């Protein structure tokens, strides 16, 4: 039996189809589940919309207007202490579109980094700060510091522990400011002159952004999420930021708030810190416009530092102590892991650092290394990591990294 012929649409119908196709082409790439399906059923609509969709995609790609996938909200959680035990499989796929803000890992030194203007690292931190304010121009900064870890889970008897023995869910904390005016700074150090404990760093924070970050971890699944009311910045943030964003020469400005997120409590959980970065990745999209900064040290062994400095001074090396053997070796291994590949291969290479024989020399405890795992996780699968600069100083390395390109 011959199929009945389909009548040709009138000119008015074609005009309606054309307008509807343009509208569909400008909609987000993923049609919401509740979008009325009837409008999509007409074959002429589908054909014309497809052409306009291809055109719109090309324009969006060039203009960087593709929006990131928005993680779903959760209605049965509280603002200050949210807990989810959902499977880690629930983490939404993050869009790999252009126009992302870069990610940085900075080696921050001690509180005295603010005053040692002749130290080579001082100029490098300033340069990164100028790059952020003058070229990147983010809407906000999300920062994680070696000096804020969430409560620790029970200790593992072997290191690194099997994945199935890692405590679940992973605890993550987010500073939740009550106003845009920042809470007092945290002076989490000892043995410095009294005026160090009166230092200030002018900045602003953002309650809406902080709550959005907290909600993103709730929605991701696999995290026990805790909001910490009005926690100030620790010295792993405000000390290097005072150099990078010197109020007198390169102020960050009130329009660029800072929100701090903790590391996980389990230093053995390198994979978990990659996942923290993955959750934060969506905030780098142009709509959110956040730069993610991990603040630690590429190599950090205070126990050996004083002896290394004394040895260098005895040989007339007054400015920077000669790097120890494991400092050079681990610094180079970290560079190779970050720069040598992308995606899954980079992830495996960086996690392999935790199995190195010199790990506990380079990092007797791992809190200063973990922020670079978060930074790599926040980077897209295809985004290249690059060491911007390094300096070995005794048992410390000042390596600075960036993931993503800056024009």
N, C-alpha and C positions, 0 to 999 in steps of 0.2 A: 504494500500500500504506500503510495507516495506521501511524503511528509507534507503537512499543510504549509503553505508559504507564509513567511513573516512579513507583515506590511511594513513599508519603509516609514520611518519616523518623519513627521512634519518638520518644517523649519523651526517652529517654536519648540518642538521636542528636542531637536538637535541643539538649540541654544541652551535649553535646560541641562542636557547631557554635558555640554561643554563647560558650563559654569560649575556643575557638580564635580566634574573631573578635575578642574582646577582646584576646587576646595579640597578634594581628596588628596591631590598631589601635595598640598601644603600641610596636610595633617602630619603628626609624628609618624615615624616609620612603622611602629608597632601599633596596629589598630586595637583600641581597648576592647576587652571581652564583651562589654555591654553596648558596643556600637551597633546601631540597627542594621541587620544584615540585608534588609529589603533593598536599601539604596545601592547595595553593591551587586545586586543580582543581574541587572540589565547588562547584556554583553557589550553594547556600545559604550556604556559607562566604564566597564572594565578596560576595554581597549584604549579609549582616549585617556583615561586616568593613568594607564601604564606609561603612555608617552610623556604626559606631564610629570609623572613621578620621576622618570629618568632625568628629565630636564631639571626638576627641582633638586634632585640629589646632586647633580653636577654643580648647581649653584651653591647648595649648602656646603658641599665639600670645599669649594673655593672660599666661601665666606666663613667657614668654621661655625655654622649655626646648628649642627646636628646635636640634639640634646642627648645627654646620657640617660641610660635606663634608670628610672627612679625606683629605689628599693621600697617595697610596700610598708605601710605603717602598721603598727600594732595597737589595738584599742584596749587591750586588757593589761596594760603595764602602767606603772606609775612613773613620774618624771624623775624622782630622786634615786630610786633603786629598782632597776628593771632586770629581770632574770628570764633567760630563755634557754631551753635545753633542746631546741630543734636540731636536727641533723645538720652537719656541716655541708651536706649536699644542697642545702637550701640557699646558699649564697647566690644571689642573682648574678647573671653574666654582666660584666661591665663592658660598656661600649668602647671599641677601639677606634674612635673617631679623632680627627685632628683638633687643633686648637686647645690642647691641654696645657695647663701650667706645668713647669718642670718640677722635679723633686730634687732635694738636696740632702746630702749627708755632710755635716760639718764636724770637724774635730775641734772641741771647744776649749781645751786646756782648763786651767783653774780660774778662780775669781780674779786673780791678778792679771789675767789676759787683758783686762780693761786698761791697765796702766803701763804695760810693757810695750810702749809704742815703737820701740826699736827692734822688737822681736819680729822675725820674718813672717810669722803667722798673723800678726796684727794687720799688715797690709793686705794679706790674702783674704782675711775675713771682711775687711773694708771693701775689697773688690767685689766679693760675692754680694755684699749688701747693696752696693751701687747697681749691680746687674739686676737685682730683684726690684729695686725702687724705680730705676730709670728705663729698663728694658722689659722686664716681665710685667710689672705693675699689677700685682694681684689684688683681688678684692679682700682677701684675708689670708692669714697664715695659720696652718695647723701644725703644731710642733710636738715632738716626743723627745724626751730627754732621758739620758742614762740615770738621772737622779730621781725619777719617779717610776717605781714598779708597783703593780697591783699586789695585793696580799699573796704571799707564796703558798703554793700547794704543798702537800707532803713531799719530802725529799725522795728521790729515786735512788735505788741501790746500785744501779749501773748507769753509765753515761756514754753516749746518749741513750735514753730509754727507748724501748720499742714504742712505736706510734700508738698501739692499743693500750699502753700503760700510761700515756699522758692523761692527766686529770681532765675530765670533761664536766661541765663546760669550762672554757677558759675565762678567767676573770679579767675584765678590762674596766678602767675607770676614766671618766671624763670630768674635767673641771666645769662646773655649772655656775657661772657668775649670775648674780642677781640683778646687776645693772651693767651698763657699758663701761662704767668706771671700774678699773681693775682692782682686785683685792690686793692687800699688801704683799710685797715680795717675800720669798722664803730665803732666809740666810742659812742654808744647810751646809755650813762649813765651820771650821774652828781654827784658831791660831793666827788669825789675821788682825791687823790693827783695828781699833774700835770704829773708825770711820767707815770701814767696809760694811758694817752692819747698819749703816744709815744711807747706803747707796740707793738711788732711785733709778727707775727706767720708765720714762713716760710712754704710755701706750693705752690702747683701748681694747676691750674684749667684746664679745657678742653673745648674749643669751640665746637668741634664735639659732645661730650657727651651732653653738654647743649642744643644744637640744636636738638639732637635726643630726649631728654626729652620733649622739647617744642612740637616737632612734635607728640610725643606719646599722649599728652593731646589734640592736635588738632584732631587727628584721633579717639580718644576715644569718642568724642561727649559729649555735655552737658557742655562744658567749654568755657569761654571767655579767651583766652590764650594770655598773654602779655610777651614779652621779655624785660627785664630791662638791658640795656647795662652797662656792667662793674660795677655791684653792688658788693661791697666788703662784706666780712663776718661780721655779727653783733656779739656782745659779747656773745649771746647765743650759738654761734659756737666756735669762736676762744678762748674764755676764758676756757671752759672745754677741748677743743682740745689741748690747751697748756699744760694741765696736762696729758691728755691721750697720746698725741704724743709729749712728751717733746723733743725738738730738741737735747738735750744733752744726753738723756738716751734711748729714744724710738722714733726716728724720723719717720715720715710717709714716707718720701722719695718722690723724684720728680716723681717717676713712679706711684704714687697713687694720682691722682688729686681729688679735692673737687668741687662739684657743688651744689649750694644752690637753693632750691625751696621754695616758700612762702606757708604759710597756706592760707586758704580761709578767706575772710573778714567777713563772717557771723559766729560768735562764737556759734550760736544756731544750726548750721548745722553739727551735729555729723555724720550723714549719709554721707554728702558730703566729710568729711575728711576721712572716710573709703574708699570712691571712689578714692580720691587722692592716697591713698596707693595702691589700686588695679591697677591703671595706672602704678605706679612705680614698681609693682611686677615683671614685665617682665625683668627689668634691673638686677634682682638678679640672673638670670640664668647664668650658667657657661660661656656662650659666652660673656655676658656683664660683669659679675663678679663684680657687684656693691653691696656694703653694704649700706643699708638704715638706717639712724639714725634720730630719732625724739628727739629734745632737748627741755625740759621744766622743770616742777617740778610736782611730784605726788600730793603734796599739796602746795599751794602758796598763802599766805595771809600776805602781807607786813604790812598791817594796824595793825594787832595784834602782829606782830613779836617783835616790840620794847618793848611792855608791857610784853610779855612772857619772853624776855631775862632779863629785869629788875627784874622781879619777881624771876627768877632763881638765879640771882646774889645776890639778897637780902637774899637768903637761902643758899648761899655759893656754888652754882653750877656754876662754872666759865667757863667750857668748852662748854658744849652743853645744851641749854635750854630744860627743861622738855617739852615733847609734850603736847599740849592741847587735850582736849577730842575729838573734831571733827577731829583733825589731825590723831589720832589713828584710829578713826572709818572709815574715808574716805580712809585712806591708806589700811586698811584691806579690805574694799569693792572693791577697785581697784584690789587688789591682787586676790580676789575671782573671779572677773569678767574676769581677764586675764587668770588665771590658771585653773579655774573650768571647762572649756569646750573648744571646738574648733568650727570652722565654724560658722554657723548661730546662734547657741546658744551663743557663745562667743560674737558675734556682738550685739545680743539683750541685753545680760547682761551688756556690756560696755555702750551701748546707754542708758540703764536704770540708769546709774550713773547721767545722766543729769536731772533725775526726783527726785533725793534724796533731802530730806529736808535740809540737811547740805551742799548742793552743794555750795551755795554762801558764806558759811563760809570758806569752804576749798578752794574755788576759786571765790573770788569776781568778777573777770573777768576770762574768760576760756582759754585765749591764752596759758597758761602753761600746761593745760590738753590736748588740742587738738592734740599735736604731738603723744600722745600714741594711739589715734584713727587712725592716719595715719600709725603708725607702725603696728597696728593690721591688717589694711587693706592690707598692703604690705605682710603680712604673708599669706601663703597658708592656705586653708581651714582646712587641717589636721595638720598643724604645731602647736606644743604646745608652749604656752607662759609661761615664768618662771620668777619670781622675783629673781634676783641675790642677792639683798641686799637691806636693807632699814634702815633708821634712821629718827625718828621723832625729830624735833628740833623746839620747840615752835609751831608756826603756819605753819611750813614747813615740808615736807617729802622729803627725798632724795632717794626714791625708784628707783632702776635701774632694767630694764626688758630686756629680750632677747626673741625673737621669732625664733624658729628653733634651731637645735642642733649643737654643735661644738665638733668635735672629740678631 
